[in-house]
Amino acid sequence: MDDSRDRAFVRLIAELSRELGIHTVAEFVESEEVLEQVRGLGIDYAQGFLIGRPAPSPTRHLLATVE
């Protein structure tokens, strides 16, 4: 997050979510720098290319064979 407005917005959403007991997920985490910012803001979960590339769901295959 390069923009201070973006950071402020994400920080406030994370704080509100904590107050309300809602878990937060950061999307598009594609670098260590962004992941550190996400951790620093107290966001609960992260997803993006840094965490893992999209892959077919093994559950989808299992459900198709059971039906």
N, C-alpha and C positions, 0 to 999 in steps of 0.2 A: 504494500500500500504506500504509494508515493505521495499521495495528496493528503494534507492534514485534515481536510474536511471528510474524506473517506475514512480515515482513522478514527476521527471523532464519532462519526455515525456508527461504525462497527463497535467501538467501545461502549457507546450508550445502549445499543441493542443488546450487547453481551451483558451489561450491568442490569438492564431491565429483565432480561431472561433469567438471570440468577435470582433476582428478587421474586420473580413469579414461579421459580422452580422448573423452568423450561430448559431443556438441553439445547445447546447450539451446535451447528455444523458449519464449518468454513468450507466453501467450495473453491475450486480452481487453485488449490495449493500446489504450485509447480516448482517452488524453489525452497531451499533451506531458510533463506531470509524471510520469506512469507510465513513459513511454518513457525519460526521463532516469534514473529509478530503475533500470530494466532495464539501461541502458547502464552505470550505476555499479556494478551487481552483476556485470558481465562476462558477461551472458547473450548467447549468440551470435545468436539470431534473435528477431524479434517478429512477432506477427500480431494483428490486431484492426482495428476500424473506423478508427482513426487511420492505419493503414498502407494499408488498402484495403477496400472493401465486397465482400462475396461476389459472385461473378459466375459465369455458366456457363463451363465449361471448353471452350476451343476444341478441345482434343484429343479430347474426347468426341464432338464433331460430326465431326471428321476420321475417327475410328475407325468411326463409324456409316456413313459414306459409303464406306469402303473395303470393309467386309464385304459 
